[in-house]
Amino acid sequence: MTNRTPPIQRDVESVRSVSQFVAALRKLADSLEQGKPHALQVSGERILVPASASLSIEHERSETEEELEFQMKWPVAASDIGSSEEAA
């Protein structure tokens, strides 16, 4: 068993073109539908979304803007599951 250091907290936003955003969503949707983990790159860091991630859609509204988030959450340890597999 290896000692893991706690992950560094992070809150980043990666702006994408329409075609990049759509391609990322398609790959993610395919992986989730197949019950497979999915790896993607966000602001220079490889993120592994496990197939067991909790999925939700969040909507926020203020006087000046609206926000819609497709959200995936999982315990930090769960991202180790399947990390040896290279998910598309």
C-alpha positions as CSV (number, residue, x, y, z in Angstrom):
1,M,0.0,0.0,0.0
2,T,1.4,3.4,-1.0
3,N,0.9,6.6,1.0
4,R,-1.2,9.0,-0.9
5,T,-0.9,12.7,-0.3
6,P,-4.2,14.6,0.0
7,P,-5.3,16.1,-3.3
8,I,-4.7,19.8,-3.8
9,Q,-8.0,21.6,-3.9
10,R,-8.8,23.1,-7.2
11,D,-11.6,25.1,-8.8
12,V,-11.0,25.8,-12.5
13,E,-13.1,26.4,-15.5
14,S,-12.0,25.2,-19.0
15,V,-13.6,27.2,-21.8
16,R,-14.1,25.2,-24.9
17,S,-15.3,25.8,-28.5
18,V,-18.7,24.3,-29.4
19,S,-17.1,21.5,-31.3
20,Q,-14.6,20.7,-28.5
21,F,-17.4,20.8,-25.9
22,V,-19.7,18.5,-27.9
23,A,-16.9,16.0,-28.6
24,A,-16.1,15.8,-24.9
25,L,-19.7,15.3,-24.0
26,R,-20.1,12.6,-26.6
27,K,-17.1,10.7,-25.3
28,L,-18.2,11.0,-21.7
29,A,-21.7,9.9,-22.5
30,D,-20.4,6.9,-24.4
31,S,-18.2,5.8,-21.5
32,L,-21.0,6.3,-19.0
33,E,-23.5,4.4,-21.1
34,Q,-21.0,1.5,-21.4
35,G,-20.3,1.5,-17.6
36,K,-16.7,2.5,-18.1
37,P,-14.6,5.1,-16.4
38,H,-13.7,8.2,-18.6
39,A,-10.5,10.2,-18.6
40,L,-10.4,13.8,-19.8
41,Q,-7.9,16.7,-19.6
42,V,-9.0,19.8,-17.7
43,S,-6.6,22.8,-17.5
44,G,-3.6,20.5,-17.8
45,E,-4.7,17.8,-15.4
46,R,-5.9,14.3,-16.3
47,I,-9.2,13.6,-14.5
48,L,-10.6,10.1,-14.3
49,V,-14.4,10.0,-13.9
50,P,-15.4,6.6,-12.5
51,A,-18.4,4.8,-13.9
52,S,-19.9,4.9,-10.4
53,A,-19.9,8.8,-10.3
54,S,-23.1,10.4,-9.0
55,L,-24.7,12.4,-11.8
56,S,-26.9,15.5,-11.6
57,I,-27.9,18.6,-13.5
58,E,-27.7,21.9,-11.6
59,H,-29.4,25.2,-12.6
60,E,-28.7,28.6,-11.1
61,R,-30.3,31.9,-11.9
62,S,-29.5,35.4,-10.7
63,E,-30.8,38.8,-11.9
64,T,-28.0,39.0,-14.5
65,E,-27.3,35.4,-15.7
66,E,-28.3,31.8,-15.7
67,E,-26.0,28.8,-15.3
68,L,-26.5,25.1,-16.2
69,E,-24.0,22.5,-14.9
70,F,-23.9,18.9,-15.8
71,Q,-22.2,17.6,-12.7
72,M,-20.4,14.4,-11.7
73,K,-19.3,13.7,-8.2
74,W,-17.4,10.8,-6.6
75,P,-15.2,10.1,-3.6
76,V,-11.5,10.8,-4.2
77,A,-10.6,7.2,-3.6
78,A,-13.1,6.1,-6.4
79,S,-10.9,7.9,-9.0
80,D,-8.3,5.2,-8.4
81,I,-10.7,2.5,-9.7
82,G,-9.7,1.6,-13.2
83,S,-6.9,4.1,-13.2
84,S,-4.7,1.6,-14.9
85,E,-7.1,1.5,-17.8
86,E,-6.8,4.3,-20.3
87,A,-10.4,5.5,-20.8
88,A,-11.1,7.3,-24.0
